[in-house]
Amino acid sequence: MSRPHRVGTSSFHFLRLGRALAVGVVLAAGILSSSAQTSENAFRIYRLGKTATFQRGCFAPCLCPVMETGGVEGTFVLTPTGAAGSFRTYSVTEVNWSVTLPSGPIRVTGGGSYQIGGYPVQEQLSLDLKGGDDPVQHFDSGLVAGGGDFPRIAVTISIHGQYCFDTAFGVDASPVPTDEVHSYKLLPQSTYQRSCGGPCACAPGPVLPIRGSFSLVDLDPTPLFNQFVVTMVKWQVAPDPSSTSASGLPVSGDGFYRVGGEFAVQQQMSLDLKVGTEPSALYDSGLVPGGGAFPRIDVKIENGAGSCVTTVIDLHAKPALSGRMASPSLENSSF
């Protein structure tokens, strides 16, 4: 049988190359356009989608029958930091996730970096994450093909490259529409107090004003509760009059808030807060009566309940008047 006669194969190669280059130009233009839009806003709050996943256990080539899986919800903040060659670079901050597992939820916090660019388009997400009581661990996607749907970010990060026993997050996140980000400011009656509790006997600390702002981001509701991410907490505690320091305590962090109930309205706010130079600690209200005046929020969150030193933040907040999403800040927080 005679072999097929090939005519002008080199021209076909050039046509394919031309089409591929055209596709690359279009993708690059889209990425640069998205980057320009992001630069205008300075930062974007991202929310994990329903397809985000958590896996911990044995991956190939190991064959042990251990695999724990669950869903992940929450947010992070993406901020442009410039360019490195043909790649756009971003910082990832305010990672505020909750993993749902049969054994109970796990809080995940941290931050890192993201880059996208090149031809063909590639991306890399690198995060240092703390899950529950575990130490901080480095998760990385490596530089992999993808990113054509930017500003959506869909990539898998893991500790060991999904090799044998490993932990992996299937990140699938998109910018939150501005009408689903609600800027809040603390009201003047909000206070901060640190005092003794439990078996300890000492004079309680002064009740100090606290000012600042934060944002609520919509999450999917449950049958009984409306759920929100609390992100970009930027608060300031007034200086202690008995102290020689003229500066107050900065407070930052993230967490979750829910309000609803089957019969009576209940609410819960749970925040991981860093106060001054102290390490981050959990401040929680528990599920308590209240929330009937939502979107106004009136709730007490406490750290150290039952221990010698307890800290209570009596939180009163309402939506900011501006209809435009703005970065929470300490502006106009004078005491």
C-alpha positions, 0 to 999 in steps of 0.5 A: 500500500502506498503511503499517504502523500503529505502536502505543505505540512510546514504551512499547517504548522505555521497556521497552528502556531499562529492560532496558538499565539493568538490564543495566548495574546487573548489570554494574556490580554484578559489577565492584564485587563483583570489585573488592571481592574484589581489594581483600581480596587487595590484589593479584592475579597475572594470567596471559596465556591461550593467545589472547594475541597479538603483531603487528608490521607493517602495519595498515590502511589501509597495504598493505605485506606486512609482518606478524610475529606470535607468541604471548605468555606470562607474567604481570603484577600488578594492584593496586587503587588506588581510584576515579575517578568511576564507574571503578575504577582499578588499577596494573599492575606486574611485567609479565613476558612472553615473545613467541615469534617465528621469529627468537627470543623477546623479553622484555617488561617494564614496567608501567602502569595499568588502569581499568574502569567506566561505563555502558555498561561501558568499559575502558582498559589503558595500559602502558609496555613495553620489548621486548628491546633496544628503548627503552620505548614506550607502548602503549594501548587507549584507552577502549573498550567491554568489561570485562563479563567482569572480572576477565578482561581482554581488550583490544588495546593498541598504539603507534599505534592499529593504524594503518599500521606498528605493534606490538600486543599482544592481551592476554587475561589472568585471575587465576591460581588460588591453587593455581598460585602457589607462594611460595618463600623463599631458604635461608640458604646463598644468596649474592651475589658480585661479582668480576673476570673475563675479562681483568681482574685484581682481588680478588674481592668478599666472598661475601655472604648474600642473603635474601628470597622470590619466587613461581613461577607455572605455565605450560603445560609443553612435551613435555620441560620444566615451565615457570614464571614467576618473579615478585615477586622481593624479595631483600636482599643483606647489607651488605658488612663492608668498606663504611661503609654499614650497609644492604644491596642490594635486589634485585627483578625477574622472569623464567622457570624451566624444569626437565625434560629427555629423559634427564638432568634439566636446569634454567634460570633466567633473571631480569631483576634490578635490584640497588640503583640499577643498571639492570635486567640479565639474570642467567642460569644457562644450561641446566645439569644439576640440578633433580632435587630440584624443587620445591626449587631450587638453581642459580647465575645470573650476569651479565657472564659473560666480562666484567671484572665478573661477579656470581653469585647462588648461589640455594637456595630451597624452597616457603614452608610457608604454603599461602596465597598471600602477597606476597613480602617481606623479612620475616624476612630478617635476616642 
